[in-house]
Amino acid sequence: MYVVILLGNGTLILISILDSHLHTPILGTLSFLDICYTTTSIPSTLVSFLSERKTISFSGCAVQMFLGLAMGTTECVLLGMMAFDRYVAICNPLRYPIIMSKNSYVPMAAGSWFAGVVNSVVQTAFVVQLPFCRNNIINHFSCEILAVMKLACADISGNEFIMLIATTLFTLMPLLLIVISYSLIIVSILKIRSSEGRSKVFSTCSAHLTVVIIFYGTILFMYMKPKSKETLKSDDLDATDKLISMFYGVMTPMMNPLIYSLRNKDVKEAVKYLLNRKFFSK
């Protein structure tokens, strides 16, 4: 799965760099983010599976927790930016090259990364200050922040409150932008009289909408449900959490290139263009 993630997202990055006809530069940023996101956890997990080494230092765990949270937050914000990109492309196609120029999408991408880093710094700083005097076995594939918080021998309600605020700012606010953008897109689609035109417009945004549903559906279930009572319950809930985190942390980055390749007309045209150019250059 990790190899598929590297190859698929690497291909999308290469396409976005080589093909100037592909008017979705943020897509390359998303692919790069997916590679970074999975690289923070999968290699160490594979090492623990294939060797006798089952431990990680406290500082190493903090770094892994920081990077994973930063990448996840960045992806949430970036998906909101991509929804706005689709809105401009569909509702204001003639102004798209002006609105979504390099001067626009570079600050948007940089802002997504900045939001991820800020959120991760704050949450990681509060978690590493907790006292850990009980069990030192993390019941998870990696140093996921909820799994680490469960090991603390102190009240974590303050950390949960900070997590709730962060989830509202960096997850629900981008989701609100996505809902508003797609509401305006649906209104625009309904104004198109021809069924062929509606189908063409829908195919433009269906790939992004599919990714949003998969990613946000799992991550909201993971971080918006109550945590305090869950800490005292059985390992069944822990197993559910691990499977959910595996889905949005591994399955989604693996499926993103496939979804965008099959559902995004711009990407398919870019692949054909590059293949034809390579063929004729020979």
MIGU-643673 format. One record per residue (C-alpha): residue number from 1; x, y, z. Coordinates in steps of 0.5 Angstrom, whole numbers. Layout:
N
 num    c1    c2    c3
 NUM     X     Y     Z
...
REM end
This chain:
282
 num    c1    c2    c3
   1     0     0     0
   2     6     5     2
   3     9     3    -5
   4     2     5    -9
   5     2    11    -5
   6     9    13    -7
   7     8    11   -14
   8     1    14   -15
   9     2    21   -12
  10     9    22   -15
  11     6    21   -22
  12     1    26   -20
  13     6    31   -18
  14    10    29   -24
  15     4    31   -28
  16     2    37   -25
  17    10    40   -26
  18    11    38   -33
  19     4    39   -36
  20     2    47   -36
  21    -5    45   -39
  22    -7    42   -32
  23   -10    48   -29
  24   -10    45   -22
  25    -3    46   -18
  26    -6    45   -11
  27    -7    38   -14
  28     0    37   -14
  29     1    40    -7
  30    -4    35    -4
  31     0    29    -7
  32     6    32    -4
  33     2    32     3
  34     0    25     2
  35     7    23     1
  36     9    27     7
  37     3    25    11
  38     4    17    10
  39    12    17    11
  40    11    20    18
  41     8    13    20
  42     8     8    15
  43    16     6    15
  44    16     6    23
  45    10     1    23
  46    13    -3    18
  47    20    -3    22
  48    16    -6    28
  49    12   -11    24
  50    19   -14    21
  51    23   -13    26
  52    24   -15    34
  53    24    -7    35
  54    18    -5    38
  55    19     1    42
  56    20     9    40
  57    23    14    45
  58    19    19    48
  59    22    25    44
  60    21    21    37
  61    14    19    39
  62    13    27    40
  63    16    28    33
  64    12    23    30
  65     5    26    33
  66     7    33    31
  67     8    31    24
  68     2    27    23
  69    -2    32    27
  70     1    38    22
  71     0    34    16
  72    -7    32    18
  73    -9    39    19
  74    -6    41    13
  75   -10    37     9
  76   -17    39    12
  77   -15    46    10
  78   -12    44     3
  79   -19    41     2
  80   -23    47     3
  81   -18    51    -1
  82   -19    46    -7
  83   -27    47    -6
  84   -26    54    -7
  85   -22    52   -13
  86   -27    48   -16
  87   -32    54   -15
  88   -28    59   -19
  89   -27    54   -24
  90   -34    52   -25
  91   -38    59   -23
  92   -33    64   -26
  93   -29    60   -31
  94   -27    66   -35
  95   -24    69   -29
  96   -21    63   -27
  97   -14    64   -29
  98   -14    71   -26
  99   -17    69   -19
 100   -13    62   -19
 101    -6    65   -21
 102     0    63   -18
 103     0    70   -13
 104    -7    66   -11
 105    -5    59   -10
 106     2    60    -7
 107    -1    63    -1
 108    -7    59    -1
 109    -2    53     0
 110     3    56     4
 111    -3    58     9
 112    -5    51     9
 113     1    49    12
 114     2    54    17
 115    -5    52    20
 116    -3    45    20
 117     4    47    24
 118     1    52    29
 119    -5    47    31
 120     0    41    31
 121     5    46    36
 122     0    48    40
 123    -3    41    41
 124     3    37    42
 125     6    42    47
 126     0    41    51
 127     1    33    51
 128     8    32    52
 129     7    36    59
 130     2    31    61
 131     5    26    67
 132     6    19    64
 133     7    15    70
 134     3     9    68
 135     3     4    62
 136     8     6    57
 137     5     1    51
 138     1     5    46
 139    -5     2    44
 140    -4     4    36
 141     0     3    30
 142     4    10    31
 143     4    15    36
 144    -3    18    35
 145    -5    24    39
 146   -11    20    42
 147    -7    14    44
 148    -2    18    47
 149    -7    22    51
 150   -10    16    54
 151    -3    14    57
 152    -3    20    62
 153    -4    19    69
 154    -8    26    70
 155   -14    29    68
 156   -14    30    60
 157   -20    34    60
 158   -16    41    58
 159   -13    37    52
 160   -20    35    50
 161   -22    42    50
 162   -16    45    46
 163   -17    39    41
 164   -25    41    40
 165   -23    48    39
 166   -18    46    34
 167   -22    41    30
 168   -28    47    30
 169   -23    52    27
 170   -18    47    22
 171   -23    42    21
 172   -31    44    21
 173   -29    51    18
 174   -26    48    12
 175   -32    44    12
 176   -36    50    12
 177   -33    53     6
 178   -33    46     2
 179   -41    46     4
 180   -42    53     1
 181   -38    52    -5
 182   -41    46    -7
 183   -48    49    -5
 184   -46    55   -10
 185   -44    50   -15
 186   -50    46   -15
 187   -54    52   -16
 188   -50    53   -22
 189   -51    46   -25
 190   -58    47   -24
 191   -58    53   -29
 192   -55    49   -34
 193   -60    46   -39
 194   -57    41   -43
 195   -56    34   -39
 196   -49    34   -43
 197   -47    40   -40
 198   -49    38   -33
 199   -45    32   -33
 200   -39    35   -36
 201   -39    40   -30
 202   -41    35   -25
 203   -35    31   -27
 204   -30    37   -26
 205   -32    37   -18
 206   -34    29   -17
 207   -27    27   -16
 208   -25    32   -10
 209   -32    31    -7
 210   -31    24    -7
 211   -24    25    -3
 212   -28    30     2
 213   -33    25     4
 214   -28    19     5
 215   -23    24     9
 216   -28    28    13
 217   -33    22    14
 218   -27    18    18
 219   -24    24    21
 220   -30    27    24
 221   -32    21    27
 222   -25    20    30
 223   -24    27    33
 224   -31    29    34
 225   -34    24    39
 226   -33    24    46
 227   -26    22    49
 228   -27    22    57
 229   -32    16    57
 230   -28    12    52
 231   -22    12    56
 232   -25     7    61
 233   -28     2    56
 234   -26    -4    53
 235   -21    -5    47
 236   -26    -6    42
 237   -27     2    41
 238   -19     2    41
 239   -19    -3    35
 240   -24     1    32
 241   -20     8    33
 242   -14     4    30
 243   -18     2    24
 244   -21     9    23
 245   -14    12    23
 246   -11     7    18
 247   -17     9    13
 248   -16    16    13
 249    -8    16    14
 250    -7    10     9
 251   -13     8     5
 252   -15    15     3
 253    -8    17     1
 254    -7    11    -3
 255   -14    12    -7
 256   -13    19    -8
 257    -9    18   -14
 258   -14    13   -17
 259   -20    18   -16
 260   -17    24   -19
 261   -14    20   -25
 262   -21    16   -26
 263   -26    22   -24
 264   -22    28   -26
 265   -22    30   -34
 266   -16    35   -33
 267   -12    29   -30
 268   -14    24   -36
 269   -13    29   -41
 270    -6    31   -38
 271    -4    24   -38
 272    -6    23   -45
 273    -2    29   -47
 274     4    27   -44
 275     4    20   -47
 276     3    23   -54
 277     8    28   -53
 278    13    22   -51
 279    11    18   -57
 280    12    23   -62
 281    18    26   -59
 282    21    19   -61
REM end
